[in-house]
Amino acid sequence: MSYSIAQIGSEADGDAVLKEAREEKEDLEYKKTVQERKQKEYRENLTELNADLASTNAEIASLNVTIPTLSEGEHKRNEIKRLKRAEYDLFLLNNKQIDYGVVKLLQRELAVSLIDLQLAELDKFITAVEARKAALAD
């Protein structure tokens, strides 16, 4: 983007603009750190969540095969309860996947990329202001 750098009329103006730009850069770097930490957390949660989903689905499949073969009695009732608990766990895991799944991970990755673009543009801006300030000093 083209900036109105030529409008900077004194070194003091340049210093003021640079101070604001550097503070903005510092804020963006902090935001990036926060987003990267969240991204790491979501990646770890996603790995754990996928493992939990796989094991819960396997348990449900196993119980659905086993329960019909059991004779009526306490053991069969306990296995039915276990199946219901596993189905409820699966429900909770699917809801958790909405909050911590791949969509959230991708959102964090995008946030970090956007901050990187802002930082790169801010660096260009700072370089241009520093060049103008140096030209004013001559």
Summary of the structure (lengths in Angstrom):
residues: 138
radius of gyration: 28.3
end to end distance: 25.9
largest distance: 96.0
contacts: 350
relative contact order: 0.18
helix: 91%
strand: 0%
